[in-house]
Amino acid sequence: MNADDFLPLEKKVLSGLRSCGVDRDSVSEASPLGVAVSGGADSLSLLLSLAAIFPSSLLRVITVDHGIRSEKESGGDAQFVRELCENRGISCRVANFEPGKIARLAKDRGESIEALARTMRYEIFDAFIQNENLCALALAHNQNDQCETLLMRFLQGSGIEGLGGIKRVRGKFIRPLLAISRTEIESYLRDKGQIWRTDSTNADTAYVRNKIRTVLVPLLNEHFAGWQKALLSGAKKAAADEECIAAAVPRNGFLSLSGTTQFIDRAFFYNLHDALKRRVFFSALNDAGFGGRFPFRLYEEIASWNNEPHHEIQANGVHVRLDEQHLVIQYGVHHEQSAQNARESGFSVLIHKAGQSFTRETWTVRSCERQAEPIPQMNDVCSLVFEKRKSDDSPACSCVVTVKLPVLVRSAALTDSVLTSDLAHKSLNAVFEDWKVPKSVRQQIPVVEQVSLGGEISAVIGSLFDFKNWIVEVSKLL
């Protein structure tokens, strides 16, 4: 089909694809185009327009049943999409969450259901892109969504990094409808004789976006003609300014581990200009996998920690702590111990290479090259030598622990558990009870956290205080 044969909205979608860097020749059987479809008007117009532009064999559809709404409604949406795709010969995958699972996880993590659903949805999308070898995955955000997002971010106090609005392209995610209004979308579907599904939660004004859509937007339409055009124009300017500032953000100073743990050099971070510091922090938060909103008041508190030796805070499933060398950001690690429970005697040091050392009042730990045979299939293995200082200051080797770098040597937390020889877990407090360690001493005993191996605690060095040691061979963590 020639471009001249397309309907007006289809021509706009084709133009939107080009703006996203996707042309008709870049989509093939080996590298098809994915489409995220919910069953609503926006995603259906996207699917039908793409089906007019490309053969059905070049499209791959993904729809997600979050298990948040009733089975009749949420499951009905998924079935509607599946049947529509079957009738058009388009491959469709339905991803289902167990009913209530996201709500339970959100409660456990202290996150909103909406934010966690988005995070988990994008995890499914990422896997779908990889499994299907997609050239891109098209999402159905449109011009109305853009305006609502800009209003919402303004009301939430966003900086210019948020006031640029939704991006057309983020990795392999593209948004061909971003310049198309909802009125055009619904007119297109009516002309096609295509019905669509309506999400009942769209009318729930407990959600900020819904309140903006149903209350604020009609008010602006009535009293401020042309506000959308002005808002979108301002967003373009903000996006250009943000692109310039983002280019100035230093790329050194990070040590990223296992995705969900991010280390930022302390001196590097606190010497940055406030505008760059904020972007470095939220970039690291994003790299850790956090897709929700982190309270700005908590960020401001973190930004004020520069002159404090140690500190920590947790919110929305994120744990941020400050040690002698790093600001450490972890997502998905849930600690009962909050900043209010942190003790002045706490300590934490990242060891990421041989030759480092760390000294406390009565003991020292140093890292050195491992002298024994290398462990098969494991790189970056070294020895940690813990030494207890005698009263005459002469060192006495307490023990040697084999670790995979990098590791954290830190004080114990209330919720820590340790690995057993059969790789089960035991409460560290229970271990201390068995050893009869006084509570006043427990947080002085160092533990070794294998941050690059899932954050497991593989060693507890009690011999520095005349108790036992708890050591699990690092080879067992593979």
C-alpha positions in Angstrom: 0.0 0.0 0.0 1.3 3.5 -0.9 1.4 6.2 1.7 -1.3 8.2 -0.3 -3.8 5.4 0.3 -3.6 5.7 4.1 -6.2 7.5 6.2 -5.2 10.8 7.8 -4.4 9.3 11.2 -2.5 6.5 9.6 -0.4 9.1 7.8 0.3 10.8 11.1 1.3 7.5 12.7 3.7 6.8 9.8 5.2 10.3 10.3 5.4 9.5 14.1 7.3 6.3 13.3 9.8 8.3 11.2 10.2 10.7 14.1 11.0 7.8 16.3 13.7 6.5 13.9 11.6 3.7 12.5 10.8 3.4 8.8 8.9 0.8 6.9 12.1 -0.9 5.6 13.5 -1.3 9.1 10.7 -3.7 10.1 11.1 -7.3 9.0 10.3 -10.9 9.9 13.7 -11.1 11.6 13.2 -7.8 13.4 9.4 -7.2 13.8 7.6 -4.3 15.4 6.0 -4.8 18.8 2.8 -3.1 19.9 1.6 -2.8 23.5 -2.2 -3.1 23.5 -4.5 -2.7 26.5 -7.8 -2.8 24.6 -8.5 0.9 25.1 -9.0 3.5 22.3 -5.5 4.7 22.2 -3.7 1.3 21.9 -6.4 0.0 19.5 -5.9 3.0 17.1 -2.2 2.3 17.3 -2.6 -1.4 16.5 -5.1 -0.8 13.6 -3.0 2.0 12.0 0.1 -0.1 12.2 -1.8 -3.1 10.7 -2.7 -0.8 7.8 1.0 0.2 7.3 2.6 -3.2 7.8 1.7 -6.8 7.0 0.3 -8.7 10.0 3.3 -11.0 10.0 5.6 -8.1 10.9 3.7 -7.2 14.1 3.9 -8.7 17.6 1.3 -7.7 20.2 1.8 -7.8 24.0 -1.1 -7.2 26.4 -0.8 -7.3 30.2 -3.5 -8.4 32.7 -2.2 -6.9 36.0 -4.7 -8.7 38.1 -5.7 -5.4 39.8 -9.3 -5.0 38.6 -12.0 -7.7 38.6 -11.3 -10.9 36.5 -14.4 -10.1 34.4 -13.0 -6.6 33.4 -9.2 -7.2 33.4 -9.4 -10.7 31.9 -12.1 -9.5 29.5 -9.7 -6.8 28.2 -7.0 -9.4 27.5 -9.5 -11.8 25.8 -10.8 -8.9 23.7 -7.2 -8.1 22.5 -6.4 -11.7 21.9 -9.5 -12.3 19.7 -8.9 -9.1 17.7 -5.4 -10.2 16.9 -6.5 -13.7 16.0 -9.0 -12.3 13.6 -6.3 -10.3 11.9 -3.6 -12.9 11.9 -1.4 -11.0 14.3 0.8 -12.8 16.9 -0.4 -11.9 20.4 1.1 -12.7 23.8 -1.0 -12.3 27.0 1.0 -11.7 30.2 -1.0 -12.5 33.4 -0.3 -11.6 37.0 -1.9 -13.5 39.7 -5.0 -11.5 41.0 -4.0 -9.4 44.0 -0.2 -10.1 43.6 0.7 -6.5 42.6 -1.4 -5.1 45.5 0.3 -7.4 48.0 3.8 -6.6 46.7 3.0 -2.9 46.7 1.9 -3.1 50.4 5.0 -5.0 51.3 7.4 -2.6 49.6 5.6 0.6 50.6 4.9 1.6 47.0 1.8 2.6 45.3 0.0 0.0 43.3 0.1 2.2 40.2 3.9 2.7 40.4 4.6 -1.0 41.0 2.3 -2.1 38.2 4.2 0.2 35.8 7.5 -1.2 36.9 6.4 -4.8 36.5 4.8 -4.0 33.2 8.0 -2.6 31.8 9.9 -5.6 33.0 7.5 -7.7 30.9 8.0 -5.4 27.9 11.8 -5.6 28.2 11.6 -9.4 28.1 9.2 -9.3 25.2 11.5 -7.0 23.2 14.4 -9.4 23.8 12.5 -12.7 23.2 10.9 -11.5 20.0 14.0 -9.6 18.8 11.9 -6.5 18.2 13.2 -3.5 16.3 11.0 -1.4 18.7 8.0 -1.7 20.9 5.3 0.9 20.1 3.4 2.4 23.1 0.1 4.4 22.7 0.8 7.6 24.6 -0.9 10.5 22.8 -1.0 14.3 22.8 -3.6 14.3 25.6 -1.4 12.0 27.7 1.5 14.4 27.1 -0.5 17.4 28.3 -1.8 15.6 31.4 1.7 14.4 32.2 3.0 18.0 32.0 0.3 19.3 34.2 0.8 16.5 36.7 4.6 17.0 36.8 4.1 20.8 37.3 1.7 20.2 40.2 4.1 17.7 41.7 7.0 20.2 41.6 9.1 18.7 38.9 12.2 20.4 37.6 12.9 20.9 33.9 14.0 17.3 33.7 10.3 16.4 34.1 8.8 19.4 32.3 10.1 18.2 29.0 7.3 15.6 29.1 7.1 12.1 27.7 9.9 11.3 25.3 9.2 9.9 21.9 12.0 7.4 22.2 13.5 5.7 25.2 15.8 2.8 24.1 13.5 0.5 22.1 10.3 2.1 23.4 8.7 4.4 20.8 5.5 6.5 20.9 4.2 7.2 17.4 0.9 8.8 18.6 2.5 11.5 20.7 1.4 14.3 18.3 -2.1 12.9 17.8 -5.1 14.0 20.0 -7.6 11.6 21.6 -10.4 13.2 19.5 -8.6 12.1 16.3 -8.1 8.7 17.8 -11.7 8.1 18.7 -12.9 9.5 15.3 -10.6 7.1 13.5 -12.0 4.1 15.4 -15.6 5.2 14.8 -14.9 5.5 11.1 -13.4 2.0 11.2 -16.5 0.7 13.1 -14.1 -0.5 15.9 -15.3 -0.7 19.5 -12.9 -0.4 22.4 -12.7 -1.3 26.0 -12.9 1.3 28.9 -10.9 0.9 32.1 -13.3 1.6 35.0 -10.4 3.0 37.1 -10.1 5.9 34.6 -13.0 7.5 36.4 -11.4 7.1 39.8 -10.3 10.6 40.9 -8.2 9.1 43.7 -5.5 8.9 40.9 -3.9 12.3 40.2 -3.9 11.8 36.5 -7.6 11.0 36.4 -8.4 14.1 38.5 -6.4 16.3 36.1 -8.2 14.7 33.2 -11.7 15.1 34.6 -11.5 18.3 36.7 -8.5 20.5 35.6 -8.5 19.9 31.9 -12.2 20.8 31.4 -11.6 24.0 33.4 -8.6 25.0 31.3 -10.6 24.3 28.1 -13.4 26.6 29.3 -11.3 29.5 30.4 -7.9 29.3 28.7 -8.2 28.8 24.9 -5.0 27.4 23.4 -3.4 26.3 26.6 -2.4 22.9 25.1 -0.4 24.6 22.4 1.4 26.8 24.9 2.1 23.9 27.3 3.5 21.8 24.5 5.7 24.7 23.3 7.1 25.2 26.8 7.8 21.4 27.0 9.9 21.6 23.9 12.0 24.4 25.4 12.4 22.6 28.7 13.4 19.4 26.9 16.1 21.3 25.0 17.4 22.9 28.2 17.4 19.5 29.9 19.3 17.9 27.1 22.0 20.6 27.5 22.2 20.2 31.3 22.1 16.4 31.1 25.2 16.5 28.8 27.1 18.2 31.5 26.4 15.5 34.1 29.7 13.7 34.9 29.8 10.1 33.8 32.6 9.1 36.2 32.1 8.5 39.9 29.7 5.6 39.7 30.3 2.0 40.5 27.2 0.0 39.5 26.7 -3.5 40.9 24.2 -6.2 40.0 21.6 -3.6 38.8 19.7 -3.0 42.0 22.7 -1.6 43.9 24.4 1.6 42.9 27.5 3.1 44.5 28.4 6.8 44.1 31.7 8.1 45.2 30.9 10.3 48.2 33.4 13.1 47.5 32.4 13.2 43.8 28.7 13.4 44.7 28.8 16.1 47.4 31.1 18.4 45.4 28.7 18.6 42.4 26.5 21.6 41.7 23.0 21.1 43.1 21.5 20.8 39.6 24.0 18.0 38.6 23.8 16.4 42.0 20.1 15.9 41.7 20.4 14.4 38.3 23.2 12.0 39.3 21.1 10.8 42.2 17.9 10.2 40.3 19.8 8.7 37.4 21.4 6.1 39.8 17.9 5.5 41.3 16.6 4.8 37.8 19.6 2.5 37.0 18.8 0.6 40.2 15.4 -0.3 38.7 13.2 2.1 40.7 10.4 3.3 38.5 8.3 5.2 41.0 8.3 8.6 42.6 11.0 9.2 45.2 10.0 12.0 47.7 12.0 15.2 46.9 12.0 16.1 50.6 13.9 12.9 51.3 16.3 13.6 48.4 17.0 17.0 50.0 17.8 15.3 53.3 20.2 13.0 51.5 21.8 15.9 49.8 22.5 17.5 53.3 24.4 14.5 54.6 27.8 15.7 53.4 29.3 16.4 56.9 27.9 13.4 58.6 30.0 10.2 59.0 27.1 7.7 58.4 23.4 7.9 57.7 20.6 5.9 56.1 17.0 6.3 55.0 14.4 4.2 53.3 11.2 4.9 51.3 9.2 3.2 48.6 11.4 0.1 48.6 14.6 2.2 48.3 17.3 2.0 50.9 19.9 4.8 50.8 22.9 4.8 53.1 26.1 6.9 53.5 29.4 5.4 54.5 33.0 6.6 54.6 33.5 6.4 50.9 30.1 6.0 49.1 26.5 7.0 48.8 24.8 3.5 48.4 21.4 3.2 46.7 19.6 -0.1 46.8 16.2 -0.9 45.4 14.1 -3.9 46.4 16.1 -4.4 49.6 13.7 -3.9 52.5 15.1 -2.9 55.9 13.1 -2.5 59.1 16.0 -0.4 60.4 15.4 3.2 59.4 17.5 6.3 59.8 16.0 6.8 63.2 17.3 3.4 64.3 20.8 3.9 62.9 23.5 3.9 65.6 26.5 6.1 65.7 28.7 3.0 66.0 27.6 1.8 62.5 30.1 1.5 59.7 30.2 0.4 56.1 33.1 0.3 53.6 33.1 -0.9 50.0 36.1 -3.0 49.0 36.4 -3.3 45.3 40.1 -4.0 44.7 43.1 -5.7 46.3 45.2 -3.4 48.4 42.4 -1.5 50.2 42.2 -1.4 54.0 39.8 -0.1 56.6 40.5 0.5 60.3 38.2 0.6 63.3 39.0 1.2 66.9 40.3 -2.3 67.6 40.6 -4.1 64.3 41.7 -3.7 60.6 40.6 -5.4 57.4 42.7 -5.4 54.3 42.2 -7.0 50.9 45.0 -8.9 49.1 45.4 -11.1 46.1 44.2 -14.7 46.8 47.2 -17.0 47.0 45.4 -20.3 46.6 44.2 -21.8 43.3 41.6 -19.7 41.5 37.9 -20.7 41.8 36.6 -22.1 38.5 34.1 -19.8 36.7 34.6 -17.0 39.2 36.7 -13.8 38.6 37.6 -11.0 41.0 38.3 -13.3 43.9 40.5 -12.0 46.7 41.2 -12.5 50.4 40.1 -10.3 53.2 42.4 -10.4 56.2 40.9 -9.3 59.5 43.4 -8.4 62.2 42.7 -7.6 65.8 45.1 -5.2 67.4 46.6 -6.2 70.8 47.0 -3.7 73.6 50.7 -3.2 72.6 49.5 -2.4 69.0 51.1 -5.5 67.5 48.8 -7.0 64.9 47.4 -10.6 65.3 45.7 -12.2 62.3 42.3 -13.2 63.4 41.0 -14.8 60.2 41.1 -14.8 56.4 37.9 -14.8 54.3 37.8 -15.5 50.5 35.3 -13.1 48.7 34.3 -12.1 45.2 34.8 -8.4 44.7 33.3 -6.0 45.3 32.0 -6.6 48.9 30.7 -4.5 51.7 32.3 -4.8 55.1 29.7 -3.3 57.4 28.0 -3.3 60.8 25.2 -5.7 61.4 21.6 -4.7 60.9 18.6 -5.8 62.9 17.1 -7.7 59.9 20.2 -9.4 58.7 20.3 -13.2 58.0 23.3 -15.3 57.2 23.8 -18.3 54.9 24.1 -21.7 56.4 26.3 -24.5 55.0 23.3 -25.9 53.1 22.5 -22.4 51.7 19.5 -21.9 53.9 19.2 -18.7 56.0 19.4 -18.0 59.7 18.7 -14.8 61.6 21.9 -13.1 62.5 20.4 -12.2 65.9 19.8 -15.9 66.5 23.5 -16.5 65.8 24.4 -13.8 68.2 22.1 -15.4 70.8 23.8 -18.7 70.3 27.2 -17.1 70.7 26.0 -15.1 73.8 27.1 -11.8 72.3 25.9 -8.8 74.4 23.6 -6.5 72.5 26.0 -3.6 73.2 28.6 -5.4 71.1 26.6 -6.9 68.2 26.8 -3.9 65.9 30.5 -3.6 66.3 31.1 -7.1 64.8 31.7 -6.8 61.1 29.8 -8.8 58.5 30.8 -9.4 54.9 28.0 -8.7 52.3 28.6 -10.1 48.9 26.9 -7.3 46.9 27.8 -8.8 43.6 26.2 -12.2 44.5 22.7 -11.1 45.5 23.7 -9.2 48.7 24.2 -12.4 50.7 26.1 -12.2 54.0 28.8 -14.9 53.7 30.8 -14.1 56.8 30.5 -12.8 60.4 33.8 -12.0 62.0 33.1 -12.6 65.7 36.7 -13.6 66.6 37.7 -9.9 66.6 35.7 -9.7 69.9 36.6 -13.2 71.2 33.5 -14.9 69.8 33.2 -17.5 66.9 33.3 -16.8 63.2 30.5 -17.7 60.7 32.0 -18.2 57.3 30.4 -19.7 54.1 32.8 -20.5 51.2 32.2 -18.1 48.4 32.3 -20.9 45.8 29.0 -22.1 47.3 27.3 -18.9 46.2 27.7 -19.7 42.5 
